[in-house]
Amino acid sequence: MITSTDTHTSGQKQFTTNCPDGYVALSGGYNIQGSITASYRSNSAGDPAGVTSWTIVQTSGATLSGTAYVYCLATQ
């Protein structure tokens, strides 16, 4: 199991953090200033039918307001 992170700047309201190839998302989360309305497993485009990424949707936040992360599990 590994953790993958991604830092974002203001203006972005949907963040998707991807697992490396050969891994699936087990869980995820965030450390962000502001409000989050959704946090879910997804594909790299943010589609909840996927299993390789973690997506969060932010409603407010400041510049460089935080980090989204995903716990990834090897598939083999």
N, CA, C, O and CB atoms as a CASP TS submission, in Angstrom:
PFRMAT TS
TARGET T0000
AUTHOR 0000-0000-0000
METHOD Language model
MODEL 1
PARENT N/A
ATOM      1  N   MET     1       0.849  -1.174   0.000  1.00  0.00           N
ATOM      2  CA  MET     1       0.000   0.000   0.000  1.00  0.00           C
ATOM      3  C   MET     1       0.892   1.235   0.000  1.00  0.00           C
ATOM      4  O   MET     1       1.896   1.283   0.711  1.00  0.00           O
ATOM      5  CB  MET     1      -0.965  -0.001   1.222  1.00  0.00           C
ATOM      6  N   ILE     2       0.524   2.231  -0.798  1.00  0.00           N
ATOM      7  CA  ILE     2       1.264   3.490  -0.867  1.00  0.00           C
ATOM      8  C   ILE     2       0.287   4.653  -0.756  1.00  0.00           C
ATOM      9  O   ILE     2      -0.922   4.471  -0.903  1.00  0.00           O
ATOM     10  CB  ILE     2       2.086   3.585  -2.185  1.00  0.00           C
ATOM     11  N   THR     3       0.808   5.839  -0.499  1.00  0.00           N
ATOM     12  CA  THR     3       0.005   7.058  -0.483  1.00  0.00           C
ATOM     13  C   THR     3       0.468   7.950  -1.619  1.00  0.00           C
ATOM     14  O   THR     3       1.666   8.173  -1.793  1.00  0.00           O
ATOM     15  CB  THR     3       0.113   7.796   0.886  1.00  0.00           C
ATOM     16  N   SER     4      -0.479   8.458  -2.390  1.00  0.00           N
ATOM     17  CA  SER     4      -0.187   9.385  -3.468  1.00  0.00           C
ATOM     18  C   SER     4      -0.827  10.722  -3.104  1.00  0.00           C
ATOM     19  O   SER     4      -1.973  10.751  -2.656  1.00  0.00           O
ATOM     20  CB  SER     4      -0.712   8.849  -4.851  1.00  0.00           C
ATOM     21  N   THR     5      -0.107  11.829  -3.288  1.00  0.00           N
ATOM     22  CA  THR     5      -0.628  13.142  -2.932  1.00  0.00           C
ATOM     23  C   THR     5      -0.568  14.089  -4.111  1.00  0.00           C
ATOM     24  O   THR     5       0.164  13.869  -5.076  1.00  0.00           O
ATOM     25  CB  THR     5       0.141  13.721  -1.757  1.00  0.00           C
ATOM     26  N   ASP     6      -1.352  15.147  -4.010  1.00  0.00           N
ATOM     27  CA  ASP     6      -1.389  16.166  -5.045  1.00  0.00           C
ATOM     28  C   ASP     6      -1.754  17.489  -4.380  1.00  0.00           C
ATOM     29  O   ASP     6      -2.744  17.551  -3.650  1.00  0.00           O
ATOM     30  CB  ASP     6      -2.404  15.794  -6.180  1.00  0.00           C
ATOM     31  N   THR     7      -0.983  18.547  -4.614  1.00  0.00           N
ATOM     32  CA  THR     7      -1.248  19.861  -4.043  1.00  0.00           C
ATOM     33  C   THR     7      -1.927  20.727  -5.090  1.00  0.00           C
ATOM     34  O   THR     7      -1.618  20.639  -6.278  1.00  0.00           O
ATOM     35  CB  THR     7       0.058  20.527  -3.540  1.00  0.00           C
ATOM     36  N   HIS     8      -2.849  21.559  -4.645  1.00  0.00           N
ATOM     37  CA  HIS     8      -3.650  22.366  -5.571  1.00  0.00           C
ATOM     38  C   HIS     8      -3.658  23.837  -5.160  1.00  0.00           C
ATOM     39  O   HIS     8      -3.412  24.178  -4.003  1.00  0.00           O
ATOM     40  CB  HIS     8      -5.088  21.833  -5.638  1.00  0.00           C
ATOM     41  N   THR     9      -3.944  24.690  -6.125  1.00  0.00           N
ATOM     42  CA  THR     9      -4.047  26.116  -5.870  1.00  0.00           C
ATOM     43  C   THR     9      -5.507  26.542  -5.916  1.00  0.00           C
ATOM     44  O   THR     9      -6.378  25.759  -6.295  1.00  0.00           O
ATOM     45  CB  THR     9      -3.214  26.916  -6.887  1.00  0.00           C
ATOM     46  N   SER    10      -5.769  27.786  -5.529  1.00  0.00           N
ATOM     47  CA  SER    10      -7.148  28.278  -5.515  1.00  0.00           C
ATOM     48  C   SER    10      -7.723  28.303  -6.920  1.00  0.00           C
ATOM     49  O   SER    10      -6.984  28.315  -7.904  1.00  0.00           O
ATOM     50  CB  SER    10      -7.219  29.677  -4.893  1.00  0.00           C
ATOM     51  N   GLY    11      -9.039  28.310  -7.004  1.00  0.00           N
ATOM     52  CA  GLY    11      -9.716  28.326  -8.284  1.00  0.00           C
ATOM     53  C   GLY    11     -10.116  26.940  -8.745  1.00  0.00           C
ATOM     54  O   GLY    11     -11.081  26.798  -9.497  1.00  0.00           O
ATOM     55  N   GLN    12      -9.394  25.908  -8.311  1.00  0.00           N
ATOM     56  CA  GLN    12      -9.760  24.541  -8.640  1.00  0.00           C
ATOM     57  C   GLN    12     -10.773  24.060  -7.616  1.00  0.00           C
ATOM     58  O   GLN    12     -10.552  24.200  -6.413  1.00  0.00           O
ATOM     59  CB  GLN    12      -8.512  23.611  -8.675  1.00  0.00           C
ATOM     60  N   LYS    13     -11.866  23.504  -8.072  1.00  0.00           N
ATOM     61  CA  LYS    13     -12.915  23.060  -7.161  1.00  0.00           C
ATOM     62  C   LYS    13     -13.074  21.551  -7.140  1.00  0.00           C
ATOM     63  O   LYS    13     -13.666  21.016  -6.203  1.00  0.00           O
ATOM     64  CB  LYS    13     -14.221  23.696  -7.536  1.00  0.00           C
ATOM     65  N   GLN    14     -12.566  20.848  -8.141  1.00  0.00           N
ATOM     66  CA  GLN    14     -12.579  19.388  -8.125  1.00  0.00           C
ATOM     67  C   GLN    14     -11.152  18.902  -8.292  1.00  0.00           C
ATOM     68  O   GLN    14     -10.508  19.210  -9.294  1.00  0.00           O
ATOM     69  CB  GLN    14     -13.505  18.809  -9.243  1.00  0.00           C
ATOM     70  N   PHE    15     -10.651  18.149  -7.326  1.00  0.00           N
ATOM     71  CA  PHE    15      -9.295  17.629  -7.361  1.00  0.00           C
ATOM     72  C   PHE    15      -9.358  16.118  -7.482  1.00  0.00           C
ATOM     73  O   PHE    15     -10.097  15.472  -6.739  1.00  0.00           O
ATOM     74  CB  PHE    15      -8.497  18.053  -6.103  1.00  0.00           C
ATOM     75  N   THR    16      -8.606  15.548  -8.394  1.00  0.00           N
ATOM     76  CA  THR    16      -8.515  14.103  -8.531  1.00  0.00           C
ATOM     77  C   THR    16      -7.057  13.710  -8.420  1.00  0.00           C
ATOM     78  O   THR    16      -6.216  14.176  -9.189  1.00  0.00           O
ATOM     79  CB  THR    16      -9.128  13.616  -9.875  1.00  0.00           C
ATOM     80  N   THR    17      -6.759  12.844  -7.452  1.00  0.00           N
ATOM     81  CA  THR    17      -5.410  12.347  -7.225  1.00  0.00           C
ATOM     82  C   THR    17      -5.361  10.901  -7.684  1.00  0.00           C
ATOM     83  O   THR    17      -6.184  10.089  -7.261  1.00  0.00           O
ATOM     84  CB  THR    17      -4.995  12.480  -5.725  1.00  0.00           C
ATOM     85  N   ASN    18      -4.420  10.572  -8.531  1.00  0.00           N
ATOM     86  CA  ASN    18      -4.351   9.260  -9.173  1.00  0.00           C
ATOM     87  C   ASN    18      -3.354   8.330  -8.499  1.00  0.00           C
ATOM     88  O   ASN    18      -2.325   8.763  -7.980  1.00  0.00           O
ATOM     89  CB  ASN    18      -3.988   9.417 -10.628  1.00  0.00           C
ATOM     90  N   CYS    19      -3.684   7.043  -8.519  1.00  0.00           N
ATOM     91  CA  CYS    19      -2.741   5.998  -8.112  1.00  0.00           C
ATOM     92  C   CYS    19      -1.814   5.713  -9.290  1.00  0.00           C
ATOM     93  O   CYS    19      -2.190   5.946 -10.439  1.00  0.00           O
ATOM     94  CB  CYS    19      -3.490   4.691  -7.651  1.00  0.00           C
ATOM     95  N   PRO    20      -0.607   5.212  -9.019  1.00  0.00           N
ATOM     96  CA  PRO    20       0.272   4.793 -10.115  1.00  0.00           C
ATOM     97  C   PRO    20      -0.322   3.588 -10.845  1.00  0.00           C
ATOM     98  O   PRO    20      -1.233   2.936 -10.334  1.00  0.00           O
ATOM     99  CB  PRO    20       1.684   4.453  -9.580  1.00  0.00           C
ATOM    100  N   ASP    21       0.191   3.297 -12.026  1.00  0.00           N
ATOM    101  CA  ASP    21      -0.249   2.117 -12.778  1.00  0.00           C
ATOM    102  C   ASP    21      -0.075   0.865 -11.933  1.00  0.00           C
ATOM    103  O   ASP    21       0.919   0.729 -11.219  1.00  0.00           O
ATOM    104  CB  ASP    21       0.536   1.984 -14.103  1.00  0.00           C
ATOM    105  N   GLY    22      -1.034  -0.049 -12.010  1.00  0.00           N
ATOM    106  CA  GLY    22      -0.967  -1.294 -11.261  1.00  0.00           C
ATOM    107  C   GLY    22      -1.533  -1.207  -9.859  1.00  0.00           C
ATOM    108  O   GLY    22      -1.440  -2.170  -9.098  1.00  0.00           O
ATOM    109  N   TYR    23      -2.122  -0.063  -9.494  1.00  0.00           N
ATOM    110  CA  TYR    23      -2.704   0.150  -8.171  1.00  0.00           C
ATOM    111  C   TYR    23      -4.162   0.574  -8.308  1.00  0.00           C
ATOM    112  O   TYR    23      -4.555   1.144  -9.325  1.00  0.00           O
ATOM    113  CB  TYR    23      -1.902   1.213  -7.384  1.00  0.00           C
ATOM    114  N   VAL    24      -4.953   0.297  -7.292  1.00  0.00           N
ATOM    115  CA  VAL    24      -6.331   0.788  -7.208  1.00  0.00           C
ATOM    116  C   VAL    24      -6.468   1.610  -5.932  1.00  0.00           C
ATOM    117  O   VAL    24      -5.720   1.416  -4.974  1.00  0.00           O
ATOM    118  CB  VAL    24      -7.364  -0.395  -7.228  1.00  0.00           C
ATOM    119  N   ALA    25      -7.422   2.523  -5.928  1.00  0.00           N
ATOM    120  CA  ALA    25      -7.663   3.366  -4.768  1.00  0.00           C
ATOM    121  C   ALA    25      -8.404   2.577  -3.694  1.00  0.00           C
ATOM    122  O   ALA    25      -9.423   1.942  -3.967  1.00  0.00           O
ATOM    123  CB  ALA    25      -8.461   4.622  -5.164  1.00  0.00           C
ATOM    124  N   LEU    26      -7.887   2.624  -2.485  1.00  0.00           N
ATOM    125  CA  LEU    26      -8.511   1.963  -1.351  1.00  0.00           C
ATOM    126  C   LEU    26      -9.320   2.970  -0.538  1.00  0.00           C
ATOM    127  O   LEU    26     -10.425   2.673  -0.084  1.00  0.00           O
ATOM    128  CB  LEU    26      -7.449   1.282  -0.467  1.00  0.00           C
ATOM    129  N   SER    27      -8.761   4.157  -0.363  1.00  0.00           N
ATOM    130  CA  SER    27      -9.401   5.223   0.400  1.00  0.00           C
ATOM    131  C   SER    27      -8.692   6.521   0.043  1.00  0.00           C
ATOM    132  O   SER    27      -7.698   6.507  -0.683  1.00  0.00           O
ATOM    133  CB  SER    27      -9.348   4.945   1.951  1.00  0.00           C
ATOM    134  N   GLY    28      -9.188   7.621   0.539  1.00  0.00           N
ATOM    135  CA  GLY    28      -8.546   8.891   0.264  1.00  0.00           C
ATOM    136  C   GLY    28      -9.026   9.959   1.220  1.00  0.00           C
ATOM    137  O   GLY    28      -9.832   9.702   2.114  1.00  0.00           O
ATOM    138  N   GLY    29      -8.521  11.154   1.019  1.00  0.00           N
ATOM    139  CA  GLY    29      -8.922  12.250   1.883  1.00  0.00           C
ATOM    140  C   GLY    29      -8.253  13.535   1.466  1.00  0.00           C
ATOM    141  O   GLY    29      -7.831  13.693   0.321  1.00  0.00           O
ATOM    142  N   TYR    30      -8.161  14.454   2.411  1.00  0.00           N
ATOM    143  CA  TYR    30      -7.661  15.782   2.100  1.00  0.00           C
ATOM    144  C   TYR    30      -7.247  16.501   3.362  1.00  0.00           C
ATOM    145  O   TYR    30      -7.685  16.162   4.461  1.00  0.00           O
ATOM    146  CB  TYR    30      -8.707  16.591   1.353  1.00  0.00           C
ATOM    147  N   ASN    31      -6.402  17.490   3.194  1.00  0.00           N
ATOM    148  CA  ASN    31      -6.033  18.444   4.235  1.00  0.00           C
ATOM    149  C   ASN    31      -6.138  19.797   3.563  1.00  0.00           C
ATOM    150  O   ASN    31      -5.161  20.301   3.010  1.00  0.00           O
ATOM    151  CB  ASN    31      -4.573  18.174   4.841  1.00  0.00           C
ATOM    152  N   ILE    32      -7.330  20.389   3.610  1.00  0.00           N
ATOM    153  CA  ILE    32      -7.629  21.583   2.826  1.00  0.00           C
ATOM    154  C   ILE    32      -8.332  22.624   3.691  1.00  0.00           C
ATOM    155  O   ILE    32      -9.193  22.287   4.504  1.00  0.00           O
ATOM    156  CB  ILE    32      -8.496  21.226   1.605  1.00  0.00           C
ATOM    157  N   GLN    33      -7.963  23.878   3.512  1.00  0.00           N
ATOM    158  CA  GLN    33      -8.691  24.975   4.137  1.00  0.00           C
ATOM    159  C   GLN    33      -9.926  25.239   3.297  1.00  0.00           C
ATOM    160  O   GLN    33      -9.823  25.366   2.077  1.00  0.00           O
ATOM    161  CB  GLN    33      -7.803  26.261   4.270  1.00  0.00           C
ATOM    162  N   GLY    34     -11.078  25.324   3.916  1.00  0.00           N
ATOM    163  CA  GLY    34     -12.310  25.564   3.173  1.00  0.00           C
ATOM    164  C   GLY    34     -13.266  24.411   3.360  1.00  0.00           C
ATOM    165  O   GLY    34     -13.053  23.551   4.216  1.00  0.00           O
ATOM    166  N   SER    35     -14.308  24.387   2.573  1.00  0.00           N
ATOM    167  CA  SER    35     -15.358  23.378   2.702  1.00  0.00           C
ATOM    168  C   SER    35     -15.274  22.346   1.583  1.00  0.00           C
ATOM    169  O   SER    35     -15.018  22.692   0.430  1.00  0.00           O
ATOM    170  CB  SER    35     -16.735  24.040   2.699  1.00  0.00           C
ATOM    171  N   ILE    36     -15.489  21.082   1.926  1.00  0.00           N
ATOM    172  CA  ILE    36     -15.517  19.974   0.979  1.00  0.00           C
ATOM    173  C   ILE    36     -16.934  19.417   0.939  1.00  0.00           C
ATOM    174  O   ILE    36     -17.523  19.146   1.985  1.00  0.00           O
ATOM    175  CB  ILE    36     -14.484  18.864   1.368  1.00  0.00           C
ATOM    176  N   THR    37     -17.487  19.244  -0.263  1.00  0.00           N
ATOM    177  CA  THR    37     -18.846  18.710  -0.380  1.00  0.00           C
ATOM    178  C   THR    37     -18.877  17.257  -0.829  1.00  0.00           C
ATOM    179  O   THR    37     -19.916  16.605  -0.729  1.00  0.00           O
ATOM    180  CB  THR    37     -19.642  19.545  -1.345  1.00  0.00           C
ATOM    181  N   ALA    38     -17.747  16.733  -1.325  1.00  0.00           N
ATOM    182  CA  ALA    38     -17.705  15.340  -1.766  1.00  0.00           C
ATOM    183  C   ALA    38     -16.284  14.816  -1.666  1.00  0.00           C
ATOM    184  O   ALA    38     -15.320  15.558  -1.850  1.00  0.00           O
ATOM    185  CB  ALA    38     -18.234  15.200  -3.212  1.00  0.00           C
ATOM    186  N   SER    39     -16.165  13.521  -1.371  1.00  0.00           N
ATOM    187  CA  SER    39     -14.888  12.829  -1.297  1.00  0.00           C
ATOM    188  C   SER    39     -15.180  11.380  -1.655  1.00  0.00           C
ATOM    189  O   SER    39     -15.860  10.685  -0.900  1.00  0.00           O
ATOM    190  CB  SER    39     -14.212  12.965   0.136  1.00  0.00           C
ATOM    191  N   TYR    40     -14.668  10.900  -2.818  1.00  0.00           N
ATOM    192  CA  TYR    40     -15.071   9.579  -3.292  1.00  0.00           C
ATOM    193  C   TYR    40     -14.019   8.946  -4.200  1.00  0.00           C
ATOM    194  O   TYR    40     -13.178   9.640  -4.772  1.00  0.00           O
ATOM    195  CB  TYR    40     -16.394   9.675  -4.030  1.00  0.00           C
ATOM    196  N   ARG    41     -14.080   7.595  -4.327  1.00  0.00           N
ATOM    197  CA  ARG    41     -13.218   6.854  -5.241  1.00  0.00           C
ATOM    198  C   ARG    41     -13.713   7.087  -6.660  1.00  0.00           C
ATOM    199  O   ARG    41     -14.917   7.178  -6.902  1.00  0.00           O
ATOM    200  CB  ARG    41     -13.199   5.330  -4.896  1.00  0.00           C
ATOM    201  N   SER    42     -12.769   7.183  -7.601  1.00  0.00           N
ATOM    202  CA  SER    42     -13.140   7.545  -8.978  1.00  0.00           C
ATOM    203  C   SER    42     -12.086   7.045  -9.957  1.00  0.00           C
ATOM    204  O   SER    42     -11.153   6.334  -9.583  1.00  0.00           O
ATOM    205  CB  SER    42     -13.313   9.078  -9.116  1.00  0.00           C
ATOM    206  N   ASN    43     -12.257   7.438 -11.230  1.00  0.00           N
ATOM    207  CA  ASN    43     -11.184   7.262 -12.204  1.00  0.00           C
ATOM    208  C   ASN    43     -10.453   8.592 -12.330  1.00  0.00           C
ATOM    209  O   ASN    43     -10.781   9.538 -11.613  1.00  0.00           O
ATOM    210  CB  ASN    43     -11.738   6.779 -13.595  1.00  0.00           C
ATOM    211  N   SER    44      -9.479   8.690 -13.215  1.00  0.00           N
ATOM    212  CA  SER    44      -8.670   9.912 -13.319  1.00  0.00           C
ATOM    213  C   SER    44      -9.460  11.123 -13.801  1.00  0.00           C
ATOM    214  O   SER    44      -9.002  12.255 -13.646  1.00  0.00           O
ATOM    215  CB  SER    44      -7.513   9.675 -14.252  1.00  0.00           C
ATOM    216  N   ALA    45     -10.645  10.905 -14.386  1.00  0.00           N
ATOM    217  CA  ALA    45     -11.502  12.005 -14.831  1.00  0.00           C
ATOM    218  C   ALA    45     -12.500  12.429 -13.754  1.00  0.00           C
ATOM    219  O   ALA    45     -13.269  13.367 -13.964  1.00  0.00           O
ATOM    220  CB  ALA    45     -12.249  11.605 -16.094  1.00  0.00           C
ATOM    221  N   GLY    46     -12.498  11.750 -12.601  1.00  0.00           N
ATOM    222  CA  GLY    46     -13.431  12.085 -11.525  1.00  0.00           C
ATOM    223  C   GLY    46     -14.739  11.321 -11.589  1.00  0.00           C
ATOM    224  O   GLY    46     -15.661  11.625 -10.832  1.00  0.00           O
ATOM    225  N   ASP    47     -14.848  10.334 -12.475  1.00  0.00           N
ATOM    226  CA  ASP    47     -16.060   9.523 -12.606  1.00  0.00           C
ATOM    227  C   ASP    47     -16.120   8.522 -11.452  1.00  0.00           C
ATOM    228  O   ASP    47     -15.191   7.730 -11.292  1.00  0.00           O
ATOM    229  CB  ASP    47     -16.094   8.784 -13.982  1.00  0.00           C
ATOM    230  N   PRO    48     -17.195   8.532 -10.635  1.00  0.00           N
ATOM    231  CA  PRO    48     -17.287   7.633  -9.484  1.00  0.00           C
ATOM    232  C   PRO    48     -17.401   6.153  -9.847  1.00  0.00           C
ATOM    233  O   PRO    48     -17.366   5.308  -8.953  1.00  0.00           O
ATOM    234  CB  PRO    48     -18.462   8.019  -8.653  1.00  0.00           C
ATOM    235  N   ALA    49     -17.535   5.817 -11.119  1.00  0.00           N
ATOM    236  CA  ALA    49     -17.558   4.407 -11.534  1.00  0.00           C
ATOM    237  C   ALA    49     -16.151   3.811 -11.555  1.00  0.00           C
ATOM    238  O   ALA    49     -16.001   2.591 -11.622  1.00  0.00           O
ATOM    239  CB  ALA    49     -18.206   4.269 -12.923  1.00  0.00           C
ATOM    240  N   GLY    50     -15.123   4.655 -11.498  1.00  0.00           N
ATOM    241  CA  GLY    50     -13.744   4.181 -11.558  1.00  0.00           C
ATOM    242  C   GLY    50     -13.196   3.778 -10.204  1.00  0.00           C
ATOM    243  O   GLY    50     -13.832   3.998  -9.173  1.00  0.00           O
ATOM    244  N   VAL    51     -11.988   3.176 -10.214  1.00  0.00           N
ATOM    245  CA  VAL    51     -11.386   2.672  -8.976  1.00  0.00           C
ATOM    246  C   VAL    51      -9.906   3.035  -8.819  1.00  0.00           C
ATOM    247  O   VAL    51      -9.260   2.547  -7.892  1.00  0.00           O
ATOM    248  CB  VAL    51     -11.537   1.177  -8.919  1.00  0.00           C
ATOM    249  N   THR    52      -9.353   3.874  -9.696  1.00  0.00           N
ATOM    250  CA  THR    52      -7.916   4.136  -9.691  1.00  0.00           C
ATOM    251  C   THR    52      -7.508   5.484  -9.103  1.00  0.00           C
ATOM    252  O   THR    52      -6.323   5.816  -9.101  1.00  0.00           O
ATOM    253  CB  THR    52      -7.406   4.048 -11.073  1.00  0.00           C
ATOM    254  N   SER    53      -8.458   6.262  -8.607  1.00  0.00           N
ATOM    255  CA  SER    53      -8.166   7.614  -8.137  1.00  0.00           C
ATOM    256  C   SER    53      -9.090   7.967  -6.974  1.00  0.00           C
ATOM    257  O   SER    53     -10.003   7.217  -6.630  1.00  0.00           O
ATOM    258  CB  SER    53      -8.320   8.642  -9.287  1.00  0.00           C
ATOM    259  N   TRP    54      -8.823   9.140  -6.375  1.00  0.00           N
ATOM    260  CA  TRP    54      -9.704   9.683  -5.347  1.00  0.00           C
ATOM    261  C   TRP    54     -10.007  11.123  -5.719  1.00  0.00           C
ATOM    262  O   TRP    54      -9.092  11.882  -6.038  1.00  0.00           O
ATOM    263  CB  TRP    54      -9.062   9.586  -3.919  1.00  0.00           C
ATOM    264  N   THR    55     -11.281  11.512  -5.685  1.00  0.00           N
ATOM    265  CA  THR    55     -11.710  12.854  -6.067  1.00  0.00           C
ATOM    266  C   THR    55     -12.358  13.547  -4.883  1.00  0.00           C
ATOM    267  O   THR    55     -13.110  12.935  -4.124  1.00  0.00           O
ATOM    268  CB  THR    55     -12.685  12.801  -7.258  1.00  0.00           C
ATOM    269  N   ILE    56     -12.057  14.840  -4.730  1.00  0.00           N
ATOM    270  CA  ILE    56     -12.757  15.672  -3.761  1.00  0.00           C
ATOM    271  C   ILE    56     -13.304  16.891  -4.484  1.00  0.00           C
ATOM    272  O   ILE    56     -12.751  17.319  -5.497  1.00  0.00           O
ATOM    273  CB  ILE    56     -11.819  16.089  -2.587  1.00  0.00           C
ATOM    274  N   VAL    57     -14.387  17.446  -3.967  1.00  0.00           N
ATOM    275  CA  VAL    57     -14.987  18.660  -4.519  1.00  0.00           C
ATOM    276  C   VAL    57     -14.981  19.711  -3.413  1.00  0.00           C
ATOM    277  O   VAL    57     -15.565  19.513  -2.347  1.00  0.00           O
ATOM    278  CB  VAL    57     -16.452  18.396  -5.059  1.00  0.00           C
ATOM    279  N   GLN    58     -14.316  20.825  -3.680  1.00  0.00           N
ATOM    280  CA  GLN    58     -14.152  21.915  -2.719  1.00  0.00           C
ATOM    281  C   GLN    58     -15.078  23.064  -3.087  1.00  0.00           C
ATOM    282  O   GLN    58     -15.222  23.398  -4.263  1.00  0.00           O
ATOM    283  CB  GLN    58     -12.681  22.396  -2.672  1.00  0.00           C
ATOM    284  N   THR    59     -15.707  23.671  -2.079  1.00  0.00           N
ATOM    285  CA  THR    59     -16.583  24.814  -2.340  1.00  0.00           C
ATOM    286  C   THR    59     -15.907  26.145  -2.060  1.00  0.00           C
ATOM    287  O   THR    59     -16.356  27.174  -2.564  1.00  0.00           O
ATOM    288  CB  THR    59     -17.833  24.704  -1.510  1.00  0.00           C
ATOM    289  N   SER    60     -14.839  26.152  -1.270  1.00  0.00           N
ATOM    290  CA  SER    60     -14.117  27.401  -0.996  1.00  0.00           C
ATOM    291  C   SER    60     -12.704  27.068  -0.558  1.00  0.00           C
ATOM    292  O   SER    60     -12.433  25.965  -0.084  1.00  0.00           O
ATOM    293  CB  SER    60     -14.844  28.249   0.091  1.00  0.00           C
ATOM    294  N   GLY    61     -11.800  28.034  -0.720  1.00  0.00           N
ATOM    295  CA  GLY    61     -10.422  27.822  -0.300  1.00  0.00           C
ATOM    296  C   GLY    61      -9.520  28.928  -0.780  1.00  0.00           C
ATOM    297  O   GLY    61      -9.846  29.651  -1.721  1.00  0.00           O
ATOM    298  N   ALA    62      -8.373  29.056  -0.121  1.00  0.00           N
ATOM    299  CA  ALA    62      -7.405  30.095  -0.446  1.00  0.00           C
ATOM    300  C   ALA    62      -6.294  29.526  -1.328  1.00  0.00           C
ATOM    301  O   ALA    62      -6.231  28.317  -1.552  1.00  0.00           O
ATOM    302  CB  ALA    62      -6.814  30.707   0.840  1.00  0.00           C
ATOM    303  N   THR    63      -5.412  30.408  -1.830  1.00  0.00           N
ATOM    304  CA  THR    63      -4.286  29.985  -2.640  1.00  0.00           C
ATOM    305  C   THR    63      -3.440  28.975  -1.881  1.00  0.00           C
ATOM    306  O   THR    63      -3.153  29.149  -0.697  1.00  0.00           O
ATOM    307  CB  THR    63      -3.440  31.188  -3.055  1.00  0.00           C
ATOM    308  N   LEU    64      -3.045  27.917  -2.578  1.00  0.00           N
ATOM    309  CA  LEU    64      -2.252  26.833  -1.990  1.00  0.00           C
ATOM    310  C   LEU    64      -2.888  26.328  -0.694  1.00  0.00           C
ATOM    311  O   LEU    64      -2.214  26.159   0.322  1.00  0.00           O
ATOM    312  CB  LEU    64      -0.811  27.308  -1.723  1.00  0.00           C
ATOM    313  N   SER    65      -4.209  26.092  -0.754  1.00  0.00           N
ATOM    314  CA  SER    65      -4.965  25.809   0.461  1.00  0.00           C
ATOM    315  C   SER    65      -4.904  24.377   0.943  1.00  0.00           C
ATOM    316  O   SER    65      -5.483  24.071   1.985  1.00  0.00           O
ATOM    317  CB  SER    65      -6.362  26.168   0.249  1.00  0.00           C
ATOM    318  N   GLY    66      -4.228  23.482   0.234  1.00  0.00           N
ATOM    319  CA  GLY    66      -4.163  22.140   0.789  1.00  0.00           C
ATOM    320  C   GLY    66      -3.704  21.066  -0.153  1.00  0.00           C
ATOM    321  O   GLY    66      -3.208  21.324  -1.250  1.00  0.00           O
ATOM    322  N   THR    67      -3.889  19.832   0.318  1.00  0.00           N
ATOM    323  CA  THR    67      -3.436  18.640  -0.392  1.00  0.00           C
ATOM    324  C   THR    67      -4.528  17.589  -0.389  1.00  0.00           C
ATOM    325  O   THR    67      -5.184  17.370   0.629  1.00  0.00           O
ATOM    326  CB  THR    67      -2.151  18.079   0.241  1.00  0.00           C
ATOM    327  N   ALA    68      -4.724  16.945  -1.518  1.00  0.00           N
ATOM    328  CA  ALA    68      -5.613  15.786  -1.622  1.00  0.00           C
ATOM    329  C   ALA    68      -4.723  14.556  -1.684  1.00  0.00           C
ATOM    330  O   ALA    68      -3.636  14.610  -2.261  1.00  0.00           O
ATOM    331  CB  ALA    68      -6.565  15.879  -2.887  1.00  0.00           C
ATOM    332  N   TYR    69      -5.170  13.436  -1.091  1.00  0.00           N
ATOM    333  CA  TYR    69      -4.375  12.228  -1.121  1.00  0.00           C
ATOM    334  C   TYR    69      -5.233  10.997  -1.323  1.00  0.00           C
ATOM    335  O   TYR    69      -6.440  11.018  -1.082  1.00  0.00           O
ATOM    336  CB  TYR    69      -3.583  12.098   0.146  1.00  0.00           C
ATOM    337  N   VAL    70      -4.594   9.916  -1.772  1.00  0.00           N
ATOM    338  CA  VAL    70      -5.270   8.643  -2.000  1.00  0.00           C
ATOM    339  C   VAL    70      -4.359   7.529  -1.495  1.00  0.00           C
ATOM    340  O   VAL    70      -3.151   7.549  -1.730  1.00  0.00           O
ATOM    341  CB  VAL    70      -5.624   8.443  -3.519  1.00  0.00           C
ATOM    342  N   TYR    71      -4.940   6.571  -0.807  1.00  0.00           N
ATOM    343  CA  TYR    71      -4.224   5.355  -0.404  1.00  0.00           C
ATOM    344  C   TYR    71      -4.426   4.340  -1.519  1.00  0.00           C
ATOM    345  O   TYR    71      -5.560   4.034  -1.888  1.00  0.00           O
ATOM    346  CB  TYR    71      -4.736   4.795   0.993  1.00  0.00           C
ATOM    347  N   CYS    72      -3.329   3.819  -2.053  1.00  0.00           N
ATOM    348  CA  CYS    72      -3.366   2.926  -3.209  1.00  0.00           C
ATOM    349  C   CYS    72      -2.889   1.531  -2.828  1.00  0.00           C
ATOM    350  O   CYS    72      -1.928   1.375  -2.075  1.00  0.00           O
ATOM    351  CB  CYS    72      -2.508   3.487  -4.350  1.00  0.00           C
ATOM    352  N   LEU    73      -3.561   0.537  -3.348  1.00  0.00           N
ATOM    353  CA  LEU    73      -3.243  -0.862  -3.077  1.00  0.00           C
ATOM    354  C   LEU    73      -2.838  -1.544  -4.376  1.00  0.00           C
ATOM    355  O   LEU    73      -3.525  -1.418  -5.390  1.00  0.00           O
ATOM    356  CB  LEU    73      -4.449  -1.592  -2.424  1.00  0.00           C
ATOM    357  N   ALA    74      -1.723  -2.267  -4.345  1.00  0.00           N
ATOM    358  CA  ALA    74      -1.254  -2.987  -5.537  1.00  0.00           C
ATOM    359  C   ALA    74      -2.281  -4.041  -5.939  1.00  0.00           C
ATOM    360  O   ALA    74      -2.858  -4.712  -5.083  1.00  0.00           O
ATOM    361  CB  ALA    74       0.132  -3.650  -5.278  1.00  0.00           C
ATOM    362  N   THR    75      -2.507  -4.181  -7.244  1.00  0.00           N
ATOM    363  CA  THR    75      -3.490  -5.138  -7.735  1.00  0.00           C
ATOM    364  C   THR    75      -2.895  -6.530  -7.932  1.00  0.00           C
ATOM    365  O   THR    75      -3.640  -7.483  -8.162  1.00  0.00           O
ATOM    366  CB  THR    75      -4.081  -4.647  -9.037  1.00  0.00           C
ATOM    367  N   GLN    76      -1.585  -6.668  -7.849  1.00  0.00           N
ATOM    368  CA  GLN    76      -0.972  -7.985  -8.057  1.00  0.00           C
ATOM    369  C   GLN    76      -0.020  -8.315  -6.952  1.00  0.00           C
ATOM    370  O   GLN    76       0.589  -9.386  -6.960  1.00  0.00           O
ATOM    371  CB  GLN    76      -0.249  -8.045  -9.386  1.00  0.00           C
TER
END
